[in-house]
Amino acid sequence: MARLQILELPIEHRGDDMLTPFVLVIDQLPADEDGAAAIRRDLDNGDIPQLVGARAVLCFEGTVEIPANHVGE
């Protein structure tokens, strides 16, 4: 089953406003499932980053560990 993670990028300051950009990371994505094929189709269309507000979407079949996501370890 696919797993979603958020990789926060450095904060951007725009006047008095602050923006925290992010990258959506999808890992553990099986290569042969219909759901994985649907995600890949949507990624090929390029719509997902705009829809969720991400700078990019990264998709991997293997496991990707983002150290900042390990709370309390």
DSSP file (Angstrom, degrees, kcal/mol; ACC not computed):
  #  RESIDUE AA STRUCTURE BP1 BP2  ACC     N-H-->O    O-->H-N    N-H-->O    O-->H-N    TCO  KAPPA ALPHA  PHI   PSI    X-CA   Y-CA   Z-CA
    1    1 A M              0   0    0      0, 0.0    26,-0.1     0, 0.0    28,-0.0   0.000 360.0 360.0 360.0 134.2    0.0    0.0    0.0
    2    2 A A        -     0   0    0     28,-0.1     2,-0.4    24,-0.0    26,-0.2  -0.250 360.0-148.0 -65.8 151.9    1.3    3.4   -1.0
    3    3 A R  E     -A   27   0A   0     24,-2.7    24,-2.3     2,-0.0     2,-0.4  -0.968   2.6-146.4-124.9 139.3    2.4    5.8    1.7
    4    4 A L  E     +A   26   0A   0     -2,-0.4     2,-0.3    22,-0.2    22,-0.2  -0.874  20.2 174.1-106.1 136.7    2.2    9.7    1.6
    5    5 A Q  E     -A   25   0A   0     20,-2.4    20,-2.9    -2,-0.4     2,-0.5  -0.962  23.6-135.2-136.8 156.7    4.8   11.9    3.2
    6    6 A I  E     -A   24   0A   0     -2,-0.3     2,-0.7    18,-0.2    18,-0.2  -0.954   9.8-163.4-113.7 128.1    5.3   15.7    3.3
    7    7 A L  E     -A   23   0A   0     16,-2.7    16,-2.2    -2,-0.5     2,-0.2  -0.925  17.3-147.4-110.2 106.4    8.8   17.1    2.9
    8    8 A E  E     -A   22   0A   0     -2,-0.7    14,-0.3    14,-0.2     3,-0.1  -0.530   9.4-151.3 -75.5 136.8    8.8   20.7    4.0
    9    9 A L        -     0   0    0     12,-2.9     3,-0.1    -2,-0.2    -1,-0.0  -0.553  40.7 -65.1 -98.1 168.2   11.1   23.1    2.2
   10   10 A P        -     0   0    0      0, 0.0    -1,-0.2     0, 0.0     2,-0.0  -0.216  62.6 -99.3 -56.8 143.0   12.7   26.2    3.7
   11   11 A I        -     0   0    0      9,-0.2     2,-0.4    -3,-0.1     9,-0.2  -0.339  33.3-143.7 -63.6 139.5   10.2   28.9    4.7
   12   12 A E  E     -C   19   0B   0      7,-3.2     7,-2.7    -3,-0.1     2,-0.5  -0.908   6.3-148.1-107.1 134.9    9.8   31.8    2.3
   13   13 A H  E     +C   18   0B   0     -2,-0.4     2,-0.4     5,-0.2     5,-0.2  -0.896  17.2 176.8-104.2 126.8    9.3   35.3    3.5
   14   14 A R  E >   -C   17   0B   0      3,-3.0     3,-2.0    -2,-0.5     2,-0.4  -0.816  65.7 -64.6-129.1  90.5    7.2   37.6    1.4
   15   15 A G  T 3  S-     0   0    0     -2,-0.4    -1,-0.1     1,-0.3     0, 0.0  -0.545 118.1 -15.8  65.9-125.2    6.9   40.9    3.2
   16   16 A D  T 3  S+     0   0    0     -2,-0.4    -1,-0.3    -3,-0.1     2,-0.3   0.539 123.4  90.7 -85.4  -7.9    4.9   40.1    6.4
   17   17 A D  E <   -C   14   0B   0     -3,-2.0    -3,-3.0     2,-0.0     2,-0.4  -0.630  59.7-157.6 -92.6 147.8    3.7   36.8    5.0
   18   18 A M  E     -C   13   0B   0     -2,-0.3     2,-0.4    -5,-0.2    -5,-0.2  -0.978   6.0-167.0-122.4 138.4    5.5   33.4    5.5
   19   19 A L  E     -C   12   0B   0     -7,-2.7    -7,-3.2    -2,-0.4    -2,-0.0  -0.988  10.4-156.6-126.4 132.5    5.0   30.5    3.2
   20   20 A T        -     0   0    0     -2,-0.4    -9,-0.2    -9,-0.2    -2,-0.0  -0.855  17.8-160.7-108.3  95.8    6.1   26.9    3.8
   21   21 A P        -     0   0    0      0, 0.0   -12,-2.9     0, 0.0     2,-0.3  -0.333  12.9-171.4 -71.0 158.8    6.5   25.2    0.5
   22   22 A F  E     -A    8   0A   0     31,-0.3    33,-3.0   -14,-0.3    34,-0.6  -0.970  23.6-134.6-148.9 162.2    6.5   21.4    0.4
   23   23 A V  E     -Ab   7  56A   0    -16,-2.2   -16,-2.7    -2,-0.3     2,-0.5  -0.976  22.7-135.5-116.9 133.2    7.0   18.3   -1.8
   24   24 A L  E     -Ab   6  57A   0     32,-2.2    34,-2.7    -2,-0.4     2,-0.5  -0.802  21.0-161.4 -88.4 124.8    4.6   15.5   -1.6
   25   25 A V  E     -Ab   5  58A   0    -20,-2.9   -20,-2.4    -2,-0.5     2,-0.6  -0.940   7.8-171.3-112.8 122.5    6.4   12.1   -1.5
   26   26 A I  E     +Ab   4  59A   0     32,-3.3    34,-2.7    -2,-0.5     2,-0.2  -0.962  19.0 164.4-111.7 119.5    4.6    8.9   -2.4
   27   27 A D  E     +A    3   0A   0    -24,-2.3   -24,-2.7    -2,-0.6    36,-0.2  -0.751  47.5  46.1-128.6 178.7    6.6    5.8   -1.7
   28   28 A Q  S    S+     0   0    0     34,-2.2    33,-0.2    -2,-0.2    -1,-0.2   0.854  71.8 164.1  55.8  38.4    6.0    2.0   -1.3
   29   29 A L        -     0   0    0     31,-1.8    -1,-0.2    33,-0.3    -3,-0.0  -0.773  36.5-130.6 -90.9 110.2    4.0    2.3   -4.6
   30   30 A P    >   -     0   0    0      0, 0.0     3,-0.6     0, 0.0     6,-0.1  -0.341   7.9-142.5 -61.5 138.3    3.4   -1.2   -6.1
   31   31 A A  T 3  S+     0   0    0      1,-0.2    -2,-0.0     5,-0.1    30,-0.0   0.697  93.1  44.6 -75.2 -19.0    4.3   -1.3   -9.7
   32   32 A D  T 3  S+     0   0    0      4,-0.0     2,-0.2     5,-0.0    -1,-0.2   0.320  85.4 103.8-114.6   9.3    1.5   -3.7  -10.8
   33   33 A E  S <> S-     0   0    0     -3,-0.6     4,-1.9     1,-0.1     5,-0.1  -0.634  70.4-127.6 -94.4 152.4   -1.6   -2.4   -9.0
   34   34 A D  H  > S+     0   0    0     -2,-0.2     4,-2.1     1,-0.2     5,-0.1   0.872 110.4  55.1 -62.0 -38.3   -4.5   -0.5  -10.6
   35   35 A G  H  > S+     0   0    0      1,-0.2     4,-2.1     2,-0.2    -1,-0.2   0.895 107.0  49.8 -63.2 -40.3   -4.2    2.2   -8.0
   36   36 A A  H  > S+     0   0    0      1,-0.2     4,-2.4     2,-0.2    -1,-0.2   0.889 109.4  52.1 -64.9 -38.9   -0.5    2.8   -8.7
   37   37 A A  H  X S+     0   0    0     -4,-1.9     4,-2.2     1,-0.2    -2,-0.2   0.890 108.3  51.3 -64.2 -38.3   -1.3    3.0  -12.4
   38   38 A A  H  X S+     0   0    0     -4,-2.1     4,-2.3     2,-0.2    -2,-0.2   0.907 110.0  48.9 -65.8 -41.7   -4.0    5.7  -11.7
   39   39 A I  H  X S+     0   0    0     -4,-2.1     4,-2.5     1,-0.2    -2,-0.2   0.925 111.1  50.1 -63.6 -43.7   -1.5    7.7   -9.6
   40   40 A R  H  X S+     0   0    0     -4,-2.4     4,-2.3     2,-0.2    -2,-0.2   0.897 109.3  51.8 -62.1 -39.7    1.1    7.5  -12.4
   41   41 A R  H  X S+     0   0    0     -4,-2.2     4,-1.4     2,-0.2    -1,-0.2   0.933 111.1  47.3 -60.5 -46.2   -1.5    8.6  -14.9
   42   42 A D  H  X>S+     0   0    0     -4,-2.3     5,-1.0     1,-0.2     4,-0.8   0.879 111.0  51.7 -64.4 -37.6   -2.4   11.6  -12.8
   43   43 A L  H ><5S+     0   0    0     -4,-2.5     3,-0.7     1,-0.2    -1,-0.2   0.885 106.1  54.5 -66.0 -37.5    1.3   12.5  -12.3
   44   44 A D  H 3<5S+     0   0    0     -4,-2.3    -1,-0.2     1,-0.2    -2,-0.2   0.839 103.7  55.8 -64.4 -31.7    1.9   12.3  -16.0
   45   45 A N  H 3<5S-     0   0    0     -4,-1.4    -1,-0.2    -5,-0.1    -2,-0.2   0.726 103.3-136.3 -71.9 -21.0   -0.9   14.9  -16.5
   46   46 A G  T <<5S+     0   0    0     -4,-0.8     4,-0.5    -3,-0.7    -3,-0.2   0.605  70.8 115.1  78.0  12.4    0.9   17.2  -14.2
   47   47 A D     >< +     0   0    0     -5,-1.0     4,-2.4     1,-0.1     5,-0.2   0.779  53.6  73.7 -85.9 -27.8   -2.2   18.2  -12.3
   48   48 A I  H  > S+     0   0    0     -6,-0.6     4,-2.3     1,-0.2     6,-0.3   0.911  93.6  50.4 -61.0 -48.7   -1.5   16.8   -8.8
   49   49 A P  H  >>S+     0   0    0      0, 0.0     5,-1.4     0, 0.0     4,-1.3   0.923 114.6  45.3 -57.0 -42.5    1.1   19.4   -7.6
   50   50 A Q  H  45S+     0   0    0     -4,-0.5    -2,-0.2     1,-0.2     3,-0.1   0.901 112.1  52.0 -66.1 -39.9   -1.2   22.3   -8.6
   51   51 A L  H  <5S+     0   0    0     -4,-2.4    -1,-0.2     1,-0.2    -3,-0.2   0.876 119.4  33.4 -65.9 -37.6   -4.2   20.6   -7.0
   52   52 A V  H  <5S-     0   0    0     -4,-2.3    -1,-0.2    -5,-0.2    -2,-0.2   0.509 109.3-115.9 -98.6  -5.2   -2.6   20.0   -3.6
   53   53 A G  T  <5 +     0   0    0     -4,-1.3   -31,-0.3    -5,-0.3    -3,-0.2   0.651  64.2 146.0  82.6  15.3   -0.3   23.1   -3.6
   54   54 A A      < -     0   0    0     -5,-1.4    -1,-0.2    -6,-0.3   -31,-0.2  -0.498  55.3-135.7 -84.9 154.4    2.9   21.2   -3.7
   55   55 A R  S    S-     0   0    0    -33,-3.0     2,-0.3     1,-0.3   -32,-0.2   0.835  86.9 -16.2 -71.9 -33.5    6.1   22.3   -5.4
   56   56 A A  E     -b   23   0A   0    -34,-0.6   -32,-2.2    -7,-0.1     2,-0.4  -0.975  58.4-129.5-161.1 164.6    6.5   18.8   -6.8
   57   57 A V  E     -b   24   0A   0     -2,-0.3     2,-0.4   -34,-0.2   -32,-0.2  -0.997  20.3-163.5-124.3 125.5    5.3   15.2   -6.3
   58   58 A L  E     -b   25   0A   0    -34,-2.7   -32,-3.3    -2,-0.4     2,-0.4  -0.918   5.6-165.9-109.7 135.3    7.9   12.5   -6.1
   59   59 A C  E     +b   26   0A   0     -2,-0.4     2,-0.3   -34,-0.2   -32,-0.2  -0.980   9.4 174.7-128.6 129.8    6.9    8.9   -6.5
   60   60 A F        -     0   0    0    -34,-2.7   -31,-1.8    -2,-0.4     4,-0.1  -0.978  32.2-150.4-135.3 144.8    8.9    5.8   -5.6
   61   61 A E  S    S+     0   0    0     -2,-0.3    -1,-0.1   -33,-0.2   -34,-0.1   0.842  87.8  59.1 -76.6 -35.7    8.3    2.0   -5.6
   62   62 A G  S    S-     0   0    0    -34,-0.2   -34,-2.2     1,-0.1     2,-0.4  -0.135 102.2 -81.2 -83.4-177.1   10.8    1.6   -2.7
   63   63 A T        -     0   0    0    -36,-0.2     2,-0.5   -35,-0.1    -1,-0.1  -0.740  37.7-165.9 -90.9 132.6   10.7    3.1    0.7
   64   64 A V        -     0   0    0     -2,-0.4     2,-0.5    -4,-0.1   -37,-0.1  -0.979   7.6-153.5-118.9 120.9   12.0    6.7    1.2
   65   65 A E        -     0   0    0     -2,-0.5     3,-0.1     3,-0.0    -2,-0.0  -0.834   3.4-162.1 -97.6 126.0   12.6    7.8    4.8
   66   66 A I    >   -     0   0    0     -2,-0.5     3,-2.3     1,-0.1     4,-0.2  -0.920   9.8-152.8-105.6 108.3   12.4   11.5    5.5
   67   67 A P  G >  S+     0   0    0      0, 0.0     3,-1.7     0, 0.0    -1,-0.1   0.815  91.3  61.3 -53.4 -35.9   14.2   12.1    8.8
   68   68 A A  G 3  S+     0   0    0      1,-0.3   -61,-0.0    -3,-0.1    -3,-0.0   0.694  96.3  62.3 -66.3 -17.2   12.1   15.1    9.7
   69   69 A N  G <  S+     0   0    0     -3,-2.3     2,-1.2     1,-0.1    -1,-0.3   0.461  78.2  94.3 -87.4  -1.0    9.0   13.0    9.7
   70   70 A H    X   -     0   0    0     -3,-1.7     3,-0.9    -4,-0.2     2,-0.3  -0.709  63.7-167.2 -94.2  87.4   10.3   10.8   12.6
   71   71 A V  T 3   +     0   0    0     -2,-1.2    -2,-0.1     1,-0.2    -3,-0.0  -0.574  65.9   2.6 -78.4 131.2    8.7   12.5   15.6
   72   72 A G  T 3         0   0    0     -2,-0.3    -1,-0.2     1,-0.1    -2,-0.0   0.665 360.0 360.0  73.8  18.0   10.0   11.5   19.0
   73   73 A E    <         0   0    0     -3,-0.9    -2,-0.1     0, 0.0    -1,-0.1   0.428 360.0 360.0-104.8 360.0   12.6    9.1   17.8
